[in-house]
Amino acid sequence: MPWLPPFLIGLALWSCAAWAAHPRELWDVPAFWTVWGAAVLTTAVLAALRPDQALRQTALVFLPLLLVLAVTGLASGGGAGLLPLGLVAVLVLALPAWALAAVTALLRRSG
């Protein structure tokens, strides 16, 4: 189960951000951006450890963000209507992490 550690790391990170943001919107608090930076750096570390799995592990770190957004949205009485927008937001937030993971994996393979 090589997918489990990056997923659990992401779940822990994003859950901490949601806890810090409660009851406000997740990205409205500075803690979210701190966690986002930690998630991006985590993907670089994972890419250095497993360069052949860098992009998959990045997705696994950021996938729990969508889960946390859905759970916090439903818990606050909102519906799932904005979930597609949340998916787009998660993809945009993951782009720098994917780029860093790809560069890290490339450097690791060549060095």
Buried (B, 14 or more C-beta within 10 A) or exposed (E): EEEEBBBEBBBEBBBBBBEBBEEEEBBEBEBBEBBBEBBBEBBBEBBBBBBEBBBBBBBBBBBBBBBBBBEBBEEEEEEEEEBEEBBEBBEEBBEBBBEBBBEBBEEBEEE
